[in-house]
Amino acid sequence: MATWIWIVIAVVVVLAVAGAIATRATRERRLTQRREKAGELRREAEDRTLRAEERERLAHEQAAQARDEREEAAKVGARADKLDPDVDN
């Protein structure tokens, strides 16, 4: 074979190897970016979960306080009914 054919074959092989290396590097870079984005999303989800749990805890506390206040109001109302001469017991 002629020398120029060997040179063409060598150039094609070098270009193919360089292309494969570049493709792999690009794929690795994309995977790294996706992993980082997934990590950010997980942190955001965890933060939102913690805020939601705190809000639920506060809501339960407020509901318990409302029940206690309602019970106290009923007791005060019953005492008022006992004292009021116009209310039939």
Stockholm file with secondary structure:
# STOCKHOLM 1.0

chainA/1-89         MATWIWIVIAVVVVLAVAGAIATRATRERRLTQRREKAGELRREAEDRTLRAEERERLAHEQAAQARDEREEAAKVGARADKLDPDVDN
#=GR chainA/1-89 SS CCHHHHHHHHHHHHHHHHHHHHHHHHHHHHHHHHHHHHHHHHHHHHHHHHHHHHHHHHHHHHHHHHHHHHHHHHHHHHHHHHHCTTSCC
#=GC SS_cons        CCHHHHHHHHHHHHHHHHHHHHHHHHHHHHHHHHHHHHHHHHHHHHHHHHHHHHHHHHHHHHHHHHHHHHHHHHHHHHHHHHHCTTSCC
//
